[in-house]
């Protein structure tokens, strides 16, 4: 089966199953409402990684020695951990800046397109 045929085949199989009574609920009117857009400030806050090492613990029965071992490993690998965290945060921020630039470009192009359409529709 080709990938293009997968969705229609799945819809046909679901319709056949529904006709046999395999689905108890009718979900024909079901729709997913779009979520609110996240602000750029919130995205900037999320892009910066600030792990809280104090939350590192083990929830096992005798977790105190495991927690101690984890904290000792973290202390020994702190430089490496900080480098990875810094690189990931920098990548996140660059990606966010690029996304914002692209969104601004799309908005400008949509305005330009609307202006061109208005000019084309104006008979004067």
C-alpha positions as CSV (number, residue, x, y, z in Angstrom):
1,X,0.0,0.0,0.0
2,X,1.3,3.4,-0.9
3,X,1.4,6.1,1.9
4,X,-1.1,8.2,0.0
5,X,-3.6,5.4,0.2
6,X,-3.2,4.7,3.9
7,X,-5.6,7.5,5.2
8,X,-8.5,6.6,2.9
9,X,-8.0,2.9,3.7
10,X,-8.0,3.6,7.4
11,X,-11.2,5.7,7.1
12,X,-12.9,2.9,5.1
13,X,-11.8,0.3,7.7
14,X,-13.1,2.6,10.5
15,X,-16.4,3.1,8.7
16,X,-16.8,-0.6,8.2
17,X,-16.1,-1.2,11.9
18,X,-18.6,1.5,12.9
19,X,-21.2,-0.2,10.7
20,X,-20.6,-3.5,12.5
21,X,-21.2,-1.7,15.8
22,X,-17.6,-1.9,17.1
23,X,-17.5,1.7,18.1
24,X,-20.0,2.5,20.9
25,X,-19.7,6.3,20.6
26,X,-20.5,8.5,17.6
27,X,-17.6,10.9,17.2
28,X,-18.7,12.4,13.9
29,X,-19.0,15.9,15.4
30,X,-15.7,15.7,17.4
31,X,-13.2,18.4,16.8
32,X,-10.1,19.6,18.5
33,X,-10.1,23.2,19.3
34,X,-6.9,25.1,18.6
35,X,-4.9,26.0,21.7
36,X,-4.0,29.5,22.6
37,X,-0.7,30.7,21.2
38,X,2.2,30.9,23.5
39,X,3.8,34.3,23.9
40,X,7.3,34.9,22.7
41,X,8.3,35.8,26.3
42,X,7.1,32.4,27.5
43,X,9.0,30.7,24.7
44,X,12.2,32.6,25.7
45,X,11.7,31.5,29.3
46,X,11.3,27.9,28.3
47,X,14.3,28.0,25.9
48,X,16.7,28.6,28.7
49,X,17.6,25.4,30.5
50,X,18.0,25.8,34.3
51,X,17.9,22.4,35.9
52,X,17.5,22.2,39.6
53,X,20.0,19.8,41.0
54,X,18.3,19.9,44.4
55,X,15.4,17.9,42.9
56,X,17.7,15.0,42.1
57,X,16.7,12.2,44.3
58,X,15.8,8.5,44.2
59,X,12.3,7.3,45.2
60,X,13.4,3.7,45.7
61,X,13.0,2.0,49.1
62,X,16.7,2.7,50.1
63,X,17.1,5.8,47.9
64,X,19.4,7.8,50.1
65,X,22.6,6.0,49.0
66,X,21.5,6.2,45.3
67,X,20.7,9.9,45.7
68,X,24.2,10.5,47.2
69,X,25.8,8.6,44.3
70,X,23.9,10.6,41.8
71,X,24.9,13.9,43.4
72,X,28.5,12.8,43.6
73,X,28.4,11.9,39.9
74,X,26.9,15.2,39.1
75,X,29.6,17.1,41.0
76,X,32.3,15.1,39.2
77,X,30.7,15.8,35.8
78,X,29.5,19.3,36.5
79,X,31.8,21.0,33.9
80,X,30.5,18.6,31.2
81,X,26.9,19.0,32.4
82,X,27.2,22.8,32.3
83,X,28.7,22.7,28.8
84,X,25.9,20.5,27.5
85,X,23.2,22.7,29.1
86,X,24.8,25.8,27.7
87,X,24.9,24.4,24.2
88,X,21.3,23.2,24.3
89,X,20.1,26.6,25.7
90,X,22.0,28.4,22.9
91,X,20.5,26.1,20.3
92,X,17.0,26.6,21.7
93,X,17.4,30.4,21.7
94,X,18.8,30.5,18.1
95,X,15.9,28.3,17.0
96,X,13.4,30.6,18.7
97,X,14.9,33.7,17.1
98,X,14.8,32.0,13.6
99,X,11.2,31.0,14.2
100,X,10.3,34.6,15.2
101,X,12.0,36.0,12.1
102,X,10.1,33.6,9.9
103,X,6.8,34.5,11.6
104,X,7.5,38.2,11.0
105,X,8.4,37.5,7.4
106,X,5.1,35.6,6.9
107,X,3.1,38.4,8.4
108,X,4.9,40.9,6.2
109,X,4.2,38.8,3.1
110,X,0.6,38.3,4.0
111,X,0.2,42.1,4.4
112,X,1.9,42.7,1.0
113,X,-0.4,40.0,-0.6
114,X,-3.5,41.7,0.9
115,X,-2.4,45.1,-0.3
116,X,-1.8,43.7,-3.8
117,X,-5.2,42.0,-3.9
118,X,-6.8,45.2,-2.7
119,X,-5.0,47.2,-5.4
120,X,-6.1,44.6,-8.0
121,X,-9.7,44.7,-6.9
122,X,-9.9,48.5,-6.8
123,X,-11.3,49.6,-10.2
124,X,-9.9,53.2,-9.8
